[in-house]
């Protein structure tokens, strides 16, 4: 494209030069052997035509010169964007391994009761609510990693449009969520209508489709139970671009202060729950709705979108603290960060695995 523009530029310049030469040359009709140039209407007509051609070509040349400058600037910007895309941040493979370990633990925790009666193994593997919290903090870490500049206190262009940021991420999981609901809706509707009535079935369908179930502690697991996580995560994503924009500009001391504030705010409801129910030694994974002292309160803590709103930026802050150090061009070593995720998540949830 650039070479084509330059060729066009040269051709127009030569045409402009030719028109100037025609205007300055003596009229051919006026030159005869041994006679003076004629000054009649024919010579005036030729001079006027050459002048008009020169003016038109000059104006056209100026317009094309402007177009060439605009095209050059656009090509330079495209080249810059291409170069920036080529310098994408390296993929963090350690997080994939961590996700696999967490998913394996959660899957095992759902079925461990059918495999053993050993109290130690049941206590060790059934505390899935502690592990689920790690996915929130991983989401915050990844969001901070992909939307802030390494080694700089500023966010990337992805944070400029908050609405686009939120919609893009929610649409990453909502379509698949709808497909699953459509596939299994006959089963969900049959059970709800049979045992709870049409009104309850319609309400459960509404909150499931629009991922609102996490706001209702006793209904958070209606229909497709694990999607309460998507409900809480979607709400936290709505505030994330605004929070990341602030975090990206904070200094290390400010990030430490923010981390302390988020930790305290997150611990308040968990400590209150444990204190009021004397649940410091309770292993919730070993209990059900009938044996738990207050299952509705427990659900309001573990399913709360407000809790997710604190947990998602929690590790975004710690990640940003590491991003503000010297950027490592070949990627980042995350062994320390992975250990910190597990430790801080367990601390936040207020549980001690026994």
C-alpha positions in Angstrom: 0.0 0.0 0.0 2.8 2.4 0.8 4.6 1.8 -2.5 1.4 2.3 -4.4 0.8 5.6 -2.7 4.3 6.8 -3.4 4.0 5.9 -7.1 0.8 7.8 -7.4 2.5 10.7 -5.6 5.3 10.7 -8.2 3.0 10.5 -11.2 0.9 13.4 -10.0 4.0 15.5 -9.4 5.2 14.8 -12.9 1.8 15.8 -14.3 1.9 19.0 -12.4 5.4 19.8 -13.7 4.3 19.0 -17.3 1.3 21.4 -16.9 3.6 24.2 -15.7 5.9 23.6 -18.7 3.0 23.8 -21.1 1.9 27.1 -19.6 5.4 28.6 -19.9 6.1 27.4 -23.5 5.2 29.8 -26.4 2.0 28.9 -28.3 2.8 26.5 -31.2 0.2 28.1 -33.4 2.0 31.5 -33.2 5.4 30.2 -34.3 5.9 30.3 -38.1 9.0 30.5 -40.2 10.2 34.1 -40.4 7.2 35.6 -38.6 6.5 37.1 -35.2 4.3 35.3 -32.6 0.6 36.0 -33.2 -1.2 37.8 -30.5 -4.7 36.9 -31.6 -7.4 34.9 -29.8 -5.7 31.5 -30.6 -2.6 32.3 -28.5 -4.7 33.7 -25.6 -6.9 30.5 -25.7 -3.8 28.2 -25.5 -2.3 30.2 -22.6 -5.7 30.2 -20.7 -6.1 26.4 -21.2 -2.6 25.7 -19.9 -3.2 28.0 -16.9 -6.4 26.2 -16.1 -4.7 22.8 -16.4 -1.9 23.9 -14.1 -4.3 25.2 -11.5 -6.4 22.0 -11.5 -3.3 19.7 -11.4 -1.8 21.8 -8.6 -5.0 21.6 -6.5 -5.3 17.9 -7.1 -1.6 17.4 -6.2 -2.1 19.2 -2.9 -5.1 17.0 -2.1 -3.2 13.8 -2.9 -0.2 15.0 -0.9 -2.5 15.4 2.1 -4.0 11.9 1.5 -0.5 10.4 1.3 0.4 12.0 4.6 -2.7 10.6 6.2 -2.1 7.2 4.8 1.5 7.2 5.9 0.4 8.1 9.5 -2.2 5.3 9.4 0.4 2.8 8.2 2.8 3.9 10.9 0.2 3.4 13.6 -0.7 0.0 12.2 2.9 -1.0 12.2 3.2 0.2 15.8 0.1 -1.8 16.8 1.5 -4.9 15.0 4.8 -4.5 16.9 3.0 -4.2 20.2 1.0 -7.3 19.5 4.1 -9.1 18.7 5.5 -8.2 22.1 2.5 -9.8 24.0 3.1 -10.7 27.5 4.1 -14.4 27.9 1.5 -16.9 29.0 1.8 -17.9 32.6 1.8 -21.7 32.4 2.0 -22.1 36.2 -1.6 -20.8 36.5 -2.8 -23.6 34.3 -1.2 -26.2 36.5 -2.6 -24.5 39.6 -6.1 -24.5 38.1 -5.8 -28.2 37.3 -4.8 -29.0 40.9 -7.7 -26.9 42.3 -10.2 -28.4 40.0 -9.0 -31.9 40.9 -9.4 -31.1 44.6 -12.9 -29.7 44.1 -14.0 -32.7 42.0 -12.6 -35.1 44.6 -14.3 -33.2 47.4 -17.7 -33.7 45.8 -17.3 -37.5 45.6 -15.0 -38.3 48.5 -17.9 -39.3 50.7 -18.6 -42.2 48.4 -15.1 -43.4 48.5 -14.0 -43.5 52.1 -15.2 -43.1 55.7 -11.8 -42.1 57.0 -12.3 -39.0 59.1 -8.9 -37.5 58.3 -9.3 -37.9 54.5 -12.9 -36.5 54.7 -11.7 -33.5 56.6 -8.7 -33.0 54.3 -10.5 -33.3 50.9 -14.0 -32.0 51.5 -13.1 -28.3 52.3 -14.0 -27.3 48.7 -15.3 -23.9 49.7 -11.8 -22.8 50.8 -10.4 -23.8 47.4 -13.1 -22.1 45.3 -11.9 -18.8 46.7 -8.6 -19.3 45.0 -10.3 -19.0 41.6 -11.5 -15.5 42.5 -8.0 -14.4 43.4 -6.6 -16.0 40.3 -9.1 -14.1 38.2 -7.9 -10.9 39.8 -4.3 -11.7 39.2 -4.8 -12.5 35.5 -7.0 -9.4 35.0 -4.2 -7.2 36.5 -1.5 -9.0 34.5 -3.3 -8.5 31.2 -4.6 -4.9 31.7 -1.6 -3.2 33.2 1.9 -2.4 31.9 4.8 -4.3 33.4 7.3 -2.0 35.2 5.0 1.0 34.8 2.3 2.6 36.9 -0.4 2.8 34.3 -3.1 0.6 32.8 -3.4 -0.6 29.2 -5.9 0.6 26.6 -8.2 -2.3 27.6 -9.2 -0.3 30.7 -10.2 2.8 28.7 -13.7 1.4 27.9 -15.1 -0.1 31.1 -18.3 -1.3 29.4 -16.5 -3.1 26.7 -14.2 -4.6 29.3 -17.1 -6.0 31.3 -19.2 -7.2 28.4 -16.2 -9.0 26.8 -15.4 -10.9 29.9 -19.0 -11.8 30.8 -19.7 -12.9 27.3 -16.7 -15.3 27.6 -18.8 -17.6 29.9 -22.5 -16.5 29.5 -23.2 -18.1 26.1 -22.0 -21.5 27.2 -24.0 -21.1 30.4 -27.1 -20.5 28.4 -26.4 -23.5 26.2 -26.2 -25.7 29.2 -29.4 -24.3 30.7 -31.2 -24.9 27.4 -30.0 -28.5 27.2 -31.1 -29.4 30.7 -34.0 -26.9 31.2 -36.6 -29.7 30.7 -35.2 -31.6 33.7 -34.9 -28.4 35.8 -38.4 -27.3 35.0 -39.9 -30.7 35.6 -38.4 -30.9 39.1 -39.2 -27.3 40.0 -42.8 -27.5 38.8 -43.4 -30.9 40.4 -42.1 -29.9 43.8 -42.4 -26.1 44.1 -44.9 -24.9 41.5 -44.8 -22.8 38.3 -44.0 -19.5 40.1 -40.9 -20.9 41.8 -39.8 -22.6 38.6 -40.2 -19.3 36.6 -38.3 -17.3 39.3 -35.4 -19.9 39.4 -35.2 -19.8 35.7 -35.0 -16.0 35.7 -32.2 -15.7 38.2 -30.3 -18.6 36.5 -30.5 -17.1 33.0 -29.3 -13.7 34.2 -26.8 -15.1 36.7 -28.4 -13.4 39.7 -28.6 -16.5 41.9 -25.6 -15.7 44.1 -27.6 -12.8 45.6 -30.1 -15.2 47.1 -28.3 -17.5 49.7 -31.0 -20.2 49.8 -31.4 -20.2 46.0 -27.8 -19.8 45.0 -27.5 -23.4 43.8 -30.8 -23.7 41.9 -30.7 -25.5 38.5 -27.0 -25.6 37.5 -25.5 -25.4 41.0 -21.9 -24.5 40.2 -22.9 -21.4 38.3 -23.3 -19.5 41.5 -19.5 -18.9 40.9 -20.2 -17.2 37.6 -22.9 -15.1 39.2 -20.6 -13.7 41.8 -17.7 -13.4 39.4 -19.9 -11.4 36.9 -20.8 -8.9 39.5 -17.2 -8.4 40.6 -16.2 -7.9 36.9 -18.5 -4.9 36.7 -16.3 -3.0 39.2 -13.0 -4.5 38.2 -12.0 -2.0 35.4 -12.5 0.9 37.7 -10.5 -0.7 40.5 -7.7 -1.8 38.2 -7.3 1.7 36.8 -6.7 2.9 40.4 -4.4 0.1 41.3 -2.3 0.5 38.2 -1.4 4.1 39.3 -0.6 3.3 42.9 2.9 3.1 44.4 4.1 0.1 46.3 3.3 1.7 49.7 -0.2 2.5 48.5 -0.6 -1.0 47.2 0.4 -2.4 50.6 -2.2 -0.2 52.3 -4.9 -1.3 49.8 -4.0 -5.0 50.5 -4.4 -4.5 54.2 -7.7 -2.8 53.8 -9.1 -5.5 51.4 -7.9 -8.2 53.8 -9.6 -6.6 56.8 -12.9 -6.0 55.0 -12.9 -9.6 53.7 -12.2 -11.0 57.1 -14.9 -9.1 59.0 -18.0 -11.1 57.8 -16.0 -14.4 58.1 -14.8 -13.7 61.6 -18.4 -12.6 62.6 -19.8 -15.8 61.2 -17.3 -18.0 63.0 -17.7 -16.1 66.2 -21.5 -16.0 66.3 -21.9 -19.7 65.5 -18.9 -20.8 67.4 -17.7 -22.3 64.2 -14.0 -21.9 64.6 -13.5 -25.7 64.6 -16.3 -26.6 62.2 -15.3 -28.3 58.9 -18.1 -27.2 56.7 -17.4 -29.8 54.1 -18.4 -32.5 56.6 -21.8 -30.9 57.2 -25.0 -30.5 55.3 -28.1 -28.3 55.6 -29.5 -30.3 58.5 -26.4 -30.7 60.5 -25.0 -27.2 60.0 -25.9 -24.7 62.8 -27.1 -22.0 60.4 -26.8 -23.1 56.7 -28.4 -19.9 55.4 -25.8 -17.7 57.1 -23.1 -20.0 55.8 -24.5 -19.7 52.2 -24.6 -15.9 52.5 -20.9 -15.9 53.3 -19.6 -18.4 50.8 -21.9 -17.3 47.9 -21.8 -13.6 48.4 -21.0 -11.4 45.3 -19.8 -8.7 47.7 -17.3 -11.2 49.1 -16.1 -11.9 45.5 -15.9 -8.2 44.9 -13.2 -8.1 47.7 -11.5 -11.3 46.8 -11.0 -10.7 43.0 -9.0 -7.5 43.4 -7.2 -9.0 46.5 -4.5 -10.7 44.5 -4.7 -8.1 41.7 -3.0 -5.9 44.3 -0.3 -8.4 45.1 0.2 -9.0 41.4 0.5 -5.3 40.8 3.1 -5.0 43.5 5.3 -7.5 41.6 4.5 -5.8 38.2 5.8 -2.5 39.5 9.2 -4.1 40.0 11.6 -4.5 37.0 9.7 -6.1 34.1 11.1 -9.5 33.3 11.1 -9.8 29.5 11.1 -13.6 29.5 8.1 -14.0 31.8 7.7 -14.3 35.6 8.5 -17.0 38.1 5.3 -17.6 40.0 6.3 -20.2 42.6 6.2 -17.7 45.4 2.9 -16.2 44.1 1.2 -19.6 43.9 2.1 -20.5 47.5 0.9 -17.0 48.5 -2.4 -17.6 46.7 -3.1 -20.7 48.7 -2.0 -19.3 52.0 -3.9 -16.0 51.7 -7.0 -17.8 50.4 -7.0 -20.1 53.4 -6.4 -17.1 55.7 -9.3 -15.1 54.1 -11.8 -17.9 54.4 -10.9 -18.3 58.1 -10.4 -22.0 57.9 -7.5 -24.2 59.1 -7.3 -27.5 57.4 -7.0 -30.3 60.0 
